[in-house]
Amino acid sequence: MVRRPNGMNAFEFSVLSALRAVQLARGCTPRVTAAPNVGATAQREVAEGKVLRFEHLTESLSEPRK
C-alpha cells in the first residue's frame, strides 16, 4: 500500500497518480524503481514527491480570456 503525502487529499492523489500512469503507459521513463504495473509505479512517484502538480495551470485556466 502506498501512503499519500501529507497535505495532499485522496482525490488529488488519485487524479495525479492516474495522469502519471497514463504517461508511464505511453512510454515515459519511471522516476522510481518500476512496480509490477504502471498504476503502482505512478503512486510511488507521487508519494515520494517525484511528480508534483502544476498549481499555476489551474489558476490561469480559471481566469477569463480576453
C-alpha positions as CSV (number, residue, x, y, z in Angstrom):
1,M,0.0,0.0,0.0
2,V,1.3,3.4,-0.9
3,R,0.7,6.3,1.5
4,R,-0.2,9.6,0.1
5,P,1.9,12.6,1.1
6,N,0.9,14.9,4.0
7,G,-1.1,17.9,2.7
8,M,-2.5,16.1,-0.3
9,N,-6.1,14.9,-0.2
10,A,-7.1,11.5,-1.5
11,F,-8.8,12.9,-4.6
12,E,-5.8,14.9,-5.7
13,F,-3.5,11.9,-5.1
14,S,-5.8,9.7,-7.2
15,V,-6.0,12.1,-10.1
16,L,-2.3,12.9,-10.1
17,S,-1.4,9.2,-10.0
18,A,-3.8,8.4,-12.8
19,L,-2.4,11.1,-15.0
20,R,1.1,9.9,-14.4
21,A,0.1,6.3,-15.0
22,V,-1.1,7.3,-18.5
23,Q,2.2,8.9,-19.2
24,L,4.1,5.8,-18.0
25,A,1.8,3.6,-20.1
26,R,2.8,5.7,-23.2
27,G,6.5,5.1,-22.5
28,C,7.8,7.8,-20.2
29,T,10.7,6.8,-18.0
30,P,9.8,6.0,-14.4
31,R,11.4,8.2,-11.8
32,V,11.4,5.4,-9.2
33,T,12.0,1.6,-9.3
34,A,9.3,0.2,-11.5
35,A,6.5,-1.7,-9.8
36,P,4.6,-4.6,-11.5
37,N,2.1,-2.2,-13.0
38,V,2.1,1.4,-14.1
39,G,-0.5,2.4,-11.5
40,A,1.6,1.4,-8.6
41,T,4.7,3.0,-10.1
42,A,2.8,6.2,-10.6
43,Q,1.5,6.2,-7.0
44,R,5.1,5.6,-5.7
45,E,6.3,8.6,-7.8
46,V,3.6,10.9,-6.4
47,A,4.2,9.6,-2.8
48,E,7.9,10.2,-3.0
49,G,7.5,13.7,-4.4
50,K,9.0,12.9,-7.8
51,V,5.8,14.1,-9.5
52,L,4.2,17.3,-8.5
53,R,1.1,19.2,-9.6
54,F,1.5,22.4,-11.5
55,E,-0.5,25.0,-9.5
56,H,-0.3,27.9,-11.9
57,L,-2.0,26.0,-14.6
58,T,-5.3,25.8,-12.7
59,E,-5.2,29.5,-11.9
60,S,-4.6,30.5,-15.5
61,L,-7.4,28.3,-16.7
62,S,-9.9,29.8,-14.3
63,E,-9.2,33.3,-15.4
64,P,-11.5,34.6,-18.3
65,R,-9.8,35.0,-21.6
66,K,-9.5,38.5,-23.1
